[in-house]
Amino acid sequence: MSKLNIVITGSSRGIGNAIYEMLDKKQCRVIGHSSRKYAHQPNNIICDLSQENVVPSLWQSALERCNGHIDILINNAGIFDPNPIDLDDEIWAENWRKTMTINLDATAQMCRFAVKHWQDTAREGRIINIASRAAYRGDSPHHWHYAASKAGMVAMTKTIARAYAAQNIYAFAICPGFTMTGMADEYLASRGGDTLLADIPLGKVAQPEEIADIAVFCALHAPPSMTGAVLDANGASYVR
């Protein structure tokens, strides 16, 4: 059996790194991405998704490293920077644009390239988008942009699933709550960890490996009939 070729954006740390490591131990060729070089993933493609016109070159580089065919795309890259409404108008708007560019626009472009690639090659493909509980529950007053970007990601995933299921192109979204990553650590500390934990019936935040388990299942094992599924992992802090 030939190796599956898998591309993961934002693979250098947290959830992305956990997904990368799990898949790397299986019969897969895993191509990661990060904004700067990390020693533990020396073959990552390096680019800053906040910059214009970088996604086409990211896709092309990944395709070349996969010998011309990608089987699975996992979009994990994202930022969680605060954006209080009392900032200067131009700064607030720029913060909004940056979050949308990285969290939603880059994801959309990668999904588009993937769908067209699978259509052109008439082969099965899978997309897993790492969204957030914020897509449904919303987030803090400083994170309108983050919640909006993740809601857009979920809606896009559902649309892709409905549009291309008959072509054997499948799409899944995963919506974690708080996960013990670098992005969440500062937020937990600033908002009062005990207060936030009290809002999670499970009594603890998720570990990156828990979310990675779900992503690996979607990538390798989920039946086609699950396409379009949105999987929650938030310790019952938001139950739909």
ChimeraX attribute file (.defattr): number of C-alpha atoms within 10 A of each C-alpha:
attribute: neighborCount
match mode: 1-to-1
recipient: residues
	/A:1	4
	/A:2	7
	/A:3	12
	/A:4	19
	/A:5	21
	/A:6	25
	/A:7	27
	/A:8	26
	/A:9	27
	/A:10	24
	/A:11	27
	/A:12	24
	/A:13	17
	/A:14	21
	/A:15	26
	/A:16	27
	/A:17	23
	/A:18	22
	/A:19	27
	/A:20	26
	/A:21	15
	/A:22	16
	/A:23	21
	/A:24	14
	/A:25	10
	/A:26	11
	/A:27	12
	/A:28	16
	/A:29	20
	/A:30	26
	/A:31	24
	/A:32	24
	/A:33	28
	/A:34	21
	/A:35	17
	/A:36	11
	/A:37	15
	/A:38	15
	/A:39	8
	/A:40	9
	/A:41	17
	/A:42	10
	/A:43	14
	/A:44	24
	/A:45	23
	/A:46	16
	/A:47	16
	/A:48	14
	/A:49	24
	/A:50	18
	/A:51	12
	/A:52	10
	/A:53	10
	/A:54	13
	/A:55	21
	/A:56	14
	/A:57	12
	/A:58	18
	/A:59	19
	/A:60	13
	/A:61	14
	/A:62	24
	/A:63	19
	/A:64	11
	/A:65	18
	/A:66	19
	/A:67	9
	/A:68	12
	/A:69	18
	/A:70	26
	/A:71	22
	/A:72	24
	/A:73	24
	/A:74	30
	/A:75	27
	/A:76	23
	/A:77	25
	/A:78	23
	/A:79	15
	/A:80	15
	/A:81	16
	/A:82	18
	/A:83	21
	/A:84	14
	/A:85	14
	/A:86	9
	/A:87	11
	/A:88	10
	/A:89	10
	/A:90	9
	/A:91	13
	/A:92	16
	/A:93	14
	/A:94	13
	/A:95	18
	/A:96	20
	/A:97	15
	/A:98	18
	/A:99	23
	/A:100	22
	/A:101	20
	/A:102	19
	/A:103	28
	/A:104	25
	/A:105	20
	/A:106	24
	/A:107	25
	/A:108	20
	/A:109	14
	/A:110	20
	/A:111	24
	/A:112	12
	/A:113	15
	/A:114	23
	/A:115	22
	/A:116	11
	/A:117	18
	/A:118	19
	/A:119	16
	/A:120	9
	/A:121	10
	/A:122	12
	/A:123	14
	/A:124	16
	/A:125	21
	/A:126	26
	/A:127	28
	/A:128	25
	/A:129	28
	/A:130	27
	/A:131	31
	/A:132	27
	/A:133	23
	/A:134	22
	/A:135	20
	/A:136	16
	/A:137	14
	/A:138	17
	/A:139	16
	/A:140	13
	/A:141	11
	/A:142	14
	/A:143	20
	/A:144	17
	/A:145	25
	/A:146	28
	/A:147	21
	/A:148	20
	/A:149	24
	/A:150	26
	/A:151	22
	/A:152	18
	/A:153	24
	/A:154	25
	/A:155	14
	/A:156	20
	/A:157	26
	/A:158	18
	/A:159	13
	/A:160	21
	/A:161	21
	/A:162	15
	/A:163	12
	/A:164	15
	/A:165	17
	/A:166	9
	/A:167	14
	/A:168	17
	/A:169	25
	/A:170	31
	/A:171	31
	/A:172	26
	/A:173	28
	/A:174	23
	/A:175	22
	/A:176	23
	/A:177	23
	/A:178	26
	/A:179	22
	/A:180	17
	/A:181	16
	/A:182	11
	/A:183	16
	/A:184	16
	/A:185	13
	/A:186	12
	/A:187	15
	/A:188	17
	/A:189	11
	/A:190	9
	/A:191	11
	/A:192	11
	/A:193	13
	/A:194	12
	/A:195	10
	/A:196	16
	/A:197	17
	/A:198	12
	/A:199	14
	/A:200	17
	/A:201	12
	/A:202	13
	/A:203	14
	/A:204	17
	/A:205	20
	/A:206	18
	/A:207	15
	/A:208	20
	/A:209	19
	/A:210	15
	/A:211	26
	/A:212	23
	/A:213	16
	/A:214	18
	/A:215	28
	/A:216	18
	/A:217	12
	/A:218	26
	/A:219	24
	/A:220	13
	/A:221	10
	/A:222	16
	/A:223	11
	/A:224	14
	/A:225	9
	/A:226	13
	/A:227	24
	/A:228	22
	/A:229	18
	/A:230	20
	/A:231	19
	/A:232	21
	/A:233	22
	/A:234	22
	/A:235	19
	/A:236	14
	/A:237	21
	/A:238	16
	/A:239	11
	/A:240	7
